[in-house]
């Protein structure tokens, strides 16, 4: 599981590899948790 943090401080969890992803038009950079 990776935690993704958006530029506005929002966080989501994702199973994606570390990368830049987009949720609800917000950009997240995922990092290994």
CHARMM-style PDB file with segment names, atoms N, HN, CA, C and O in Angstrom:
ATOM      1  N   UNK     1       0.849  -1.199   0.000  1.00  0.00      PROA
ATOM      2  CA  UNK     1       0.000   0.000   0.000  1.00  0.00      PROA
ATOM      3  C   UNK     1       0.881   1.245   0.000  1.00  0.00      PROA
ATOM      4  O   UNK     1       1.878   1.327   0.718  1.00  0.00      PROA
ATOM      5  N   UNK     2       0.489   2.199  -0.815  1.00  0.00      PROA
ATOM      6  HN  UNK     2      -0.321   2.132  -1.398  1.00  0.00      PROA
ATOM      7  CA  UNK     2       1.232   3.453  -0.881  1.00  0.00      PROA
ATOM      8  C   UNK     2       0.347   4.586  -0.398  1.00  0.00      PROA
ATOM      9  O   UNK     2      -0.861   4.598  -0.635  1.00  0.00      PROA
ATOM     10  N   UNK     3       0.970   5.540   0.283  1.00  0.00      PROA
ATOM     11  HN  UNK     3       1.951   5.530   0.475  1.00  0.00      PROA
ATOM     12  CA  UNK     3       0.235   6.743   0.672  1.00  0.00      PROA
ATOM     13  C   UNK     3       0.541   7.838  -0.335  1.00  0.00      PROA
ATOM     14  O   UNK     3       1.695   8.069  -0.695  1.00  0.00      PROA
ATOM     15  N   UNK     4      -0.498   8.496  -0.775  1.00  0.00      PROA
ATOM     16  HN  UNK     4      -1.436   8.308  -0.482  1.00  0.00      PROA
ATOM     17  CA  UNK     4      -0.324   9.575  -1.748  1.00  0.00      PROA
ATOM     18  C   UNK     4      -0.689  10.891  -1.081  1.00  0.00      PROA
ATOM     19  O   UNK     4      -1.718  10.992  -0.413  1.00  0.00      PROA
ATOM     20  N   UNK     5       0.156  11.898  -1.262  1.00  0.00      PROA
ATOM     21  HN  UNK     5       0.992  11.816  -1.804  1.00  0.00      PROA
ATOM     22  CA  UNK     5      -0.100  13.207  -0.673  1.00  0.00      PROA
ATOM     23  C   UNK     5      -0.242  14.227  -1.791  1.00  0.00      PROA
ATOM     24  O   UNK     5       0.606  14.320  -2.677  1.00  0.00      PROA
ATOM     25  N   UNK     6      -1.319  14.982  -1.736  1.00  0.00      PROA
ATOM     26  HN  UNK     6      -2.008  14.906  -1.016  1.00  0.00      PROA
ATOM     27  CA  UNK     6      -1.553  15.997  -2.763  1.00  0.00      PROA
ATOM     28  C   UNK     6      -0.919  17.311  -2.343  1.00  0.00      PROA
ATOM     29  O   UNK     6      -0.550  17.501  -1.184  1.00  0.00      PROA
ATOM     30  N   UNK     7      -0.800  18.207  -3.303  1.00  0.00      PROA
ATOM     31  HN  UNK     7      -1.100  18.053  -4.244  1.00  0.00      PROA
ATOM     32  CA  UNK     7      -0.199  19.512  -3.028  1.00  0.00      PROA
ATOM     33  C   UNK     7      -0.994  20.267  -1.970  1.00  0.00      PROA
ATOM     34  O   UNK     7      -0.442  21.130  -1.287  1.00  0.00      PROA
ATOM     35  N   UNK     8      -2.300  19.953  -1.821  1.00  0.00      PROA
ATOM     36  HN  UNK     8      -2.748  19.252  -2.376  1.00  0.00      PROA
ATOM     37  CA  UNK     8      -3.111  20.654  -0.820  1.00  0.00      PROA
ATOM     38  C   UNK     8      -3.113  19.924   0.519  1.00  0.00      PROA
ATOM     39  O   UNK     8      -3.825  20.313   1.444  1.00  0.00      PROA
ATOM     40  N   UNK     9      -2.313  18.866   0.617  1.00  0.00      PROA
ATOM     41  HN  UNK     9      -1.734  18.549  -0.135  1.00  0.00      PROA
ATOM     42  CA  UNK     9      -2.195  18.162   1.882  1.00  0.00      PROA
ATOM     43  C   UNK     9      -3.151  16.989   2.022  1.00  0.00      PROA
ATOM     44  O   UNK     9      -3.074  16.245   3.000  1.00  0.00      PROA
ATOM     45  N   UNK    10      -4.057  16.810   1.056  1.00  0.00      PROA
ATOM     46  HN  UNK    10      -4.120  17.414   0.261  1.00  0.00      PROA
ATOM     47  CA  UNK    10      -4.975  15.675   1.110  1.00  0.00      PROA
ATOM     48  C   UNK    10      -4.188  14.383   0.950  1.00  0.00      PROA
ATOM     49  O   UNK    10      -3.142  14.358   0.301  1.00  0.00      PROA
ATOM     50  N   UNK    11      -4.692  13.325   1.541  1.00  0.00      PROA
ATOM     51  HN  UNK    11      -5.541  13.346   2.069  1.00  0.00      PROA
ATOM     52  CA  UNK    11      -4.005  12.047   1.425  1.00  0.00      PROA
ATOM     53  C   UNK    11      -4.969  10.965   0.975  1.00  0.00      PROA
ATOM     54  O   UNK    11      -6.148  10.982   1.329  1.00  0.00      PROA
ATOM     55  N   UNK    12      -4.465  10.034   0.200  1.00  0.00      PROA
ATOM     56  HN  UNK    12      -3.507  10.020  -0.087  1.00  0.00      PROA
ATOM     57  CA  UNK    12      -5.218   8.845  -0.188  1.00  0.00      PROA
ATOM     58  C   UNK    12      -4.270   7.661  -0.096  1.00  0.00      PROA
ATOM     59  O   UNK    12      -3.052   7.835  -0.052  1.00  0.00      PROA
ATOM     60  N   UNK    13      -4.832   6.451  -0.066  1.00  0.00      PROA
ATOM     61  HN  UNK    13      -5.822   6.310  -0.101  1.00  0.00      PROA
ATOM     62  CA  UNK    13      -4.004   5.258  -0.119  1.00  0.00      PROA
ATOM     63  C   UNK    13      -4.264   4.563  -1.439  1.00  0.00      PROA
ATOM     64  O   UNK    13      -5.391   4.544  -1.933  1.00  0.00      PROA
ATOM     65  N   UNK    14      -3.225   3.998  -2.001  1.00  0.00      PROA
ATOM     66  HN  UNK    14      -2.309   4.013  -1.600  1.00  0.00      PROA
ATOM     67  CA  UNK    14      -3.326   3.397  -3.330  1.00  0.00      PROA
ATOM     68  C   UNK    14      -2.426   2.185  -3.417  1.00  0.00      PROA
ATOM     69  O   UNK    14      -1.413   2.098  -2.722  1.00  0.00      PROA
ATOM     70  N   UNK    15      -2.797   1.251  -4.270  1.00  0.00      PROA
ATOM     71  HN  UNK    15      -3.619   1.321  -4.834  1.00  0.00      PROA
ATOM     72  CA  UNK    15      -1.943   0.095  -4.532  1.00  0.00      PROA
ATOM     73  C   UNK    15      -1.023   0.339  -5.713  1.00  0.00      PROA
ATOM     74  O   UNK    15      -0.298  -0.561  -6.136  1.00  0.00      PROA
ATOM     75  N   UNK    16      -1.050   1.545  -6.245  1.00  0.00      PROA
ATOM     76  HN  UNK    16      -1.639   2.277  -5.901  1.00  0.00      PROA
ATOM     77  CA  UNK    16      -0.232   1.862  -7.405  1.00  0.00      PROA
ATOM     78  C   UNK    16       1.238   1.905  -7.039  1.00  0.00      PROA
ATOM     79  O   UNK    16       1.598   2.146  -5.887  1.00  0.00      PROA
ATOM     80  N   UNK    17       2.082   1.670  -8.031  1.00  0.00      PROA
ATOM     81  HN  UNK    17       1.789   1.474  -8.967  1.00  0.00      PROA
ATOM     82  CA  UNK    17       3.518   1.849  -7.849  1.00  0.00      PROA
ATOM     83  C   UNK    17       3.799   3.330  -7.610  1.00  0.00      PROA
ATOM     84  O   UNK    17       2.996   4.176  -8.003  1.00  0.00      PROA
ATOM     85  N   UNK    18       4.928   3.660  -6.972  1.00  0.00      PROA
ATOM     86  HN  UNK    18       5.581   2.972  -6.653  1.00  0.00      PROA
ATOM     87  CA  UNK    18       5.253   5.074  -6.757  1.00  0.00      PROA
ATOM     88  C   UNK    18       5.251   5.827  -8.083  1.00  0.00      PROA
ATOM     89  O   UNK    18       6.000   5.487  -8.999  1.00  0.00      PROA
ATOM     90  N   UNK    19       4.426   6.828  -8.178  1.00  0.00      PROA
ATOM     91  HN  UNK    19       3.818   7.104  -7.434  1.00  0.00      PROA
ATOM     92  CA  UNK    19       4.265   7.572  -9.418  1.00  0.00      PROA
ATOM     93  C   UNK    19       3.421   8.794  -9.119  1.00  0.00      PROA
ATOM     94  O   UNK    19       3.041   9.032  -7.973  1.00  0.00      PROA
ATOM     95  N   UNK    20       3.134   9.555 -10.133  1.00  0.00      PROA
ATOM     96  HN  UNK    20       3.443   9.362 -11.065  1.00  0.00      PROA
ATOM     97  CA  UNK    20       2.221  10.674  -9.969  1.00  0.00      PROA
ATOM     98  C   UNK    20       0.879  10.270 -10.550  1.00  0.00      PROA
ATOM     99  O   UNK    20       0.790   9.889 -11.717  1.00  0.00      PROA
ATOM    100  N   UNK    21      -0.151  10.353  -9.748  1.00  0.00      PROA
ATOM    101  HN  UNK    21      -0.079  10.662  -8.800  1.00  0.00      PROA
ATOM    102  CA  UNK    21      -1.488   9.946 -10.175  1.00  0.00      PROA
ATOM    103  C   UNK    21      -2.461  11.083  -9.927  1.00  0.00      PROA
ATOM    104  O   UNK    21      -2.140  12.045  -9.228  1.00  0.00      PROA
ATOM    105  N   UNK    22      -3.633  10.972 -10.492  1.00  0.00      PROA
ATOM    106  HN  UNK    22      -3.894  10.191 -11.059  1.00  0.00      PROA
ATOM    107  CA  UNK    22      -4.610  12.039 -10.359  1.00  0.00      PROA
ATOM    108  C   UNK    22      -5.924  11.466  -9.839  1.00  0.00      PROA
ATOM    109  O   UNK    22      -6.453  10.503 -10.393  1.00  0.00      PROA
ATOM    110  N   UNK    23      -6.445  12.066  -8.770  1.00  0.00      PROA
ATOM    111  HN  UNK    23      -6.015  12.848  -8.320  1.00  0.00      PROA
ATOM    112  CA  UNK    23      -7.726  11.684  -8.205  1.00  0.00      PROA
ATOM    113  C   UNK    23      -8.581  12.931  -8.090  1.00  0.00      PROA
ATOM    114  O   UNK    23      -8.156  13.928  -7.505  1.00  0.00      PROA
ATOM    115  N   UNK    24      -9.771  12.882  -8.639  1.00  0.00      PROA
ATOM    116  HN  UNK    24     -10.116  12.073  -9.114  1.00  0.00      PROA
ATOM    117  CA  UNK    24     -10.703  14.007  -8.532  1.00  0.00      PROA
ATOM    118  C   UNK    24     -10.026  15.303  -8.936  1.00  0.00      PROA
ATOM    119  O   UNK    24     -10.165  16.321  -8.258  1.00  0.00      PROA
ATOM    120  N   UNK    25      -9.297  15.265 -10.037  1.00  0.00      PROA
ATOM    121  HN  UNK    25      -9.185  14.438 -10.587  1.00  0.00      PROA
ATOM    122  CA  UNK    25      -8.603  16.434 -10.587  1.00  0.00      PROA
ATOM    123  C   UNK    25      -7.548  16.995  -9.640  1.00  0.00      PROA
ATOM    124  O   UNK    25      -7.116  18.136  -9.806  1.00  0.00      PROA
ATOM    125  N   UNK    26      -7.123  16.200  -8.637  1.00  0.00      PROA
ATOM    126  HN  UNK    26      -7.474  15.273  -8.502  1.00  0.00      PROA
ATOM    127  CA  UNK    26      -6.025  16.622  -7.761  1.00  0.00      PROA
ATOM    128  C   UNK    26      -4.827  15.741  -8.052  1.00  0.00      PROA
ATOM    129  O   UNK    26      -4.980  14.537  -8.260  1.00  0.00      PROA
ATOM    130  N   UNK    27      -3.652  16.317  -8.071  1.00  0.00      PROA
ATOM    131  HN  UNK    27      -3.528  17.295  -7.902  1.00  0.00      PROA
ATOM    132  CA  UNK    27      -2.447  15.564  -8.401  1.00  0.00      PROA
ATOM    133  C   UNK    27      -1.818  15.026  -7.113  1.00  0.00      PROA
ATOM    134  O   UNK    27      -1.624  15.764  -6.147  1.00  0.00      PROA
ATOM    135  N   UNK    28      -1.506  13.734  -7.118  1.00  0.00      PROA
ATOM    136  HN  UNK    28      -1.663  13.135  -7.903  1.00  0.00      PROA
ATOM    137  CA  UNK    28      -0.882  13.108  -5.964  1.00  0.00      PROA
ATOM    138  C   UNK    28       0.440  12.482  -6.378  1.00  0.00      PROA
ATOM    139  O   UNK    28       0.555  11.899  -7.456  1.00  0.00      PROA
ATOM    140  N   UNK    29       1.425  12.607  -5.514  1.00  0.00      PROA
ATOM    141  HN  UNK    29       1.332  13.081  -4.638  1.00  0.00      PROA
ATOM    142  CA  UNK    29       2.668  11.877  -5.720  1.00  0.00      PROA
ATOM    143  C   UNK    29       2.701  10.762  -4.682  1.00  0.00      PROA
ATOM    144  O   UNK    29       2.714  11.035  -3.482  1.00  0.00      PROA
ATOM    145  N   UNK    30       2.714   9.520  -5.129  1.00  0.00      PROA
ATOM    146  HN  UNK    30       2.703   9.299  -6.104  1.00  0.00      PROA
ATOM    147  CA  UNK    30       2.680   8.402  -4.194  1.00  0.00      PROA
ATOM    148  C   UNK    30       4.087   8.029  -3.757  1.00  0.00      PROA
ATOM    149  O   UNK    30       5.044   8.106  -4.529  1.00  0.00      PROA
ATOM    150  N   UNK    31       4.185   7.622  -2.501  1.00  0.00      PROA
ATOM    151  HN  UNK    31       3.408   7.559  -1.874  1.00  0.00      PROA
ATOM    152  CA  UNK    31       5.458   7.170  -1.955  1.00  0.00      PROA
ATOM    153  C   UNK    31       5.202   5.875  -1.195  1.00  0.00      PROA
ATOM    154  O   UNK    31       4.104   5.670  -0.678  1.00  0.00      PROA
ATOM    155  N   UNK    32       6.189   5.010  -1.120  1.00  0.00      PROA
ATOM    156  HN  UNK    32       7.081   5.176  -1.540  1.00  0.00      PROA
ATOM    157  CA  UNK    32       5.998   3.774  -0.353  1.00  0.00      PROA
ATOM    158  C   UNK    32       5.660   4.089   1.098  1.00  0.00      PROA
ATOM    159  O   UNK    32       6.275   4.968   1.702  1.00  0.00      PROA
ATOM    160  N   UNK    33       4.691   3.379   1.662  1.00  0.00      PROA
ATOM    161  HN  UNK    33       4.192   2.664   1.172  1.00  0.00      PROA
ATOM    162  CA  UNK    33       4.286   3.631   3.042  1.00  0.00      PROA
ATOM    163  C   UNK    33       5.179   2.868   4.014  1.00  0.00      PROA
ATOM    164  OT1 UNK    33       4.990   2.957   5.227  1.00  0.00      PROA
TER     165      UNK     33
END
